[in-house]
Every structure is written in structure tokens, then in C-alpha cells.
């Protein structure tokens, strides 16, 4: 059960706005709770839903206790959005579509994404590396994100 659901549960918590360390702790807490008090296995989808609900409740307790601020004001709305994006495969199809769409980007767009999201570079450093203005970087990143979103939606719909 852990191998099948751990990564998806962690991604779900991160989607809700949980930081990396807390997400790891909460995932462990959920699996320990299941181990201590087993439940009736009703299939993979039902198990995933049960685990997400348990993680959701633990996240809410952490929010109240530590004054952590969730990324969403309405966590029910976040659950619905997560279900749309992750789907039945806990996000595997979405990630496959993202990888395919990333491979189709122009080199400049790929480099801009890499500098911004992998290397955490500010817009000024990206502009210098790519020979663009700061506004040019902003526009390039916005258009690239839009193109990726559209590409992913097309691939997921197909």
C-alpha cells in the first residue's frame, strides 16, 4: 500500500500548500495510523481517497496548530481541483503529458523554465543569460506556461 500510494499522497499534500518536510511527516503519520488501525481494503481508488482524506485532516490539524497557511482558502475546492488534475492515476498521466509537452518546447523556452524553476534564478539573471529584457523574460515565461497548459489539456483529452 505504501509503495502504491506514498508519492501520490505526498503530491496531494504539496498541492494543498504543505511544505516538503511537513508533507513527508504527514504521509508517514497517515500510514502509521492505517497500520495501527487497519481498514477494509475496497480497491486502489477507494484506498487513495481514504488516505487523501486522512492526510487532509492531518494537514488541517497542522494548519490550526502551527498557524501554517494553506495555499487554498477553501480546501474543498482544492480537493476538487486536485481530482481534476490528478485523475484516477494519481497524476501519472498528467506528468507523462507534461514531459511530452516539455520535450516539444523551443530551447530558449526550456532554458528559461530551467533557470526559473530548477535553478531558482530571478528574472534579472534569466534576462542576462538569455539576452532578453526583464519584461521579455516575463512574457516568455507566461507564454511558455500557457503553451504547456494548453498542450497538457490536449494530450489529456485525447
N, C-alpha and C positions, 0 to 999 in steps of 0.2 A: 504494500500500500504506500509506503514511504517513497519508494522509487518512482511509482506511477504518479503521485500527486504532489510531491515536495516542491518541484520547480514551479508548477502552476499556482500553488498556494502562495509561494513567495512572490511571484509576479503580481498576483491579485493584491497582496498587501502593499506592494510598492505602488501599484496603480492607485490605491486609496490615499497614498501620500505618506506611507510609513517609511522611515529611513532604513537604510540597509541593515544596520545592527539590530534594530528593534524587530524588523521583519524576520530576521533569522531566529531571534529569540521566540517570537510568537509562533512561528512554524513548529519549532521544537515543542513548545508548550501544547500546541494542538495535538501533535502526535503522541505526546506523553499522556494527555488526557484520554485519548482513544485507547491507548494501551492499558491504562488503569481501569477504564470502564468501557469495555468493548461494546460495539453497537452491531445491529443486524446489517450485514452487507447486502445491499439491494442493487448492486451493479456499479460500474465506474462513474456514470453521470450522477447518480444519487449520492455516492460517496464524495465526489468532488463538491457537490452542492452542500453537503453536510459539513465538510471540512472548511469550505469558504465561510459558512455561517458561523462556525466556531471561531475562526480566525477574525471575522468581522466583530464578533462580540468581545474578543480579547483586545482587539485594536481600540474599540470604544472605551474599554476599561482603561487602557493605557492613555488615551486622549484625556479622559477625566482625571486620571491620577497624576500624570506628568505634565499636564497642560500642553500636550502635543497638539499642533494644529493640523487637522487633516487637509488634504488637497481639495476636497469637495465639501461644500456646506451640507449638502443632502446626500448622505451615504447610500440611501436607497437609489437615488439617481445614479450614483457611481456604480452600484451593483448592476443596474440595467445597462449602463454603457459598457461595463466590462463584459457582460454576457454577449453583447452585440459584437464587440471586437474579438474576444477570445473564442467564442463559439463552443461547440461541443468538444473540440480537440484541445482545449485549454491554451489556445494561441499558437499552436504549431502551424496551422495553415496561414495565419497572419504573418508569422515570422518567415515562412517559406516565400510568401508573396513579397515581403519586404526585401529579402535577399535577391530575388529575381529582379525586382524594380531597381534596387541599388546597382546591380550589375549593368543596367541599361542607361545609367546616367553618364553624362559627359565627364571627362576627367576633372575639369575645373570645379564642377558641382560636387563631385566626390571629394575632392581635396578640401573644399570649403566645409563640407559636413564633417570630415575627419578632423580638421583643425578646430572646429567649433565644439563638437560633441565628444570626440575622443581625447583630444589634447587640451580641451577647455580654454582655448585661446580667446582673448577679447577681439571684438570687431576690428580694432586698430591693427592688431598683429596679423589677422587674416587678410586685411586690406594690403598690408605691406608684402605678405607672402604671395598674394595673387596679383599684385599690381592693379588693385582696384581702389576706389574711394570707399570710405566707410558706408556711405549710402549705397554704393554699388554692392557691397557685401550684404547689406541688409536685404536688398532686393533679390540678390542671387539666392540667399538662404530661404527667403519667403517663397520664391518661385519653385525652388527645389523641393521644399516641404509640400507645396501644393501638388506638384507633379507626382511625388511619391504617394501622397494620399489618393490621388485620382487613379494611379496605376494599381495600387493595392486594392482599391474598391473594385476596379475592373476585373482583376485576377480572382478576387474572392467571389464575385458574382458569376464568373464563368464556370 
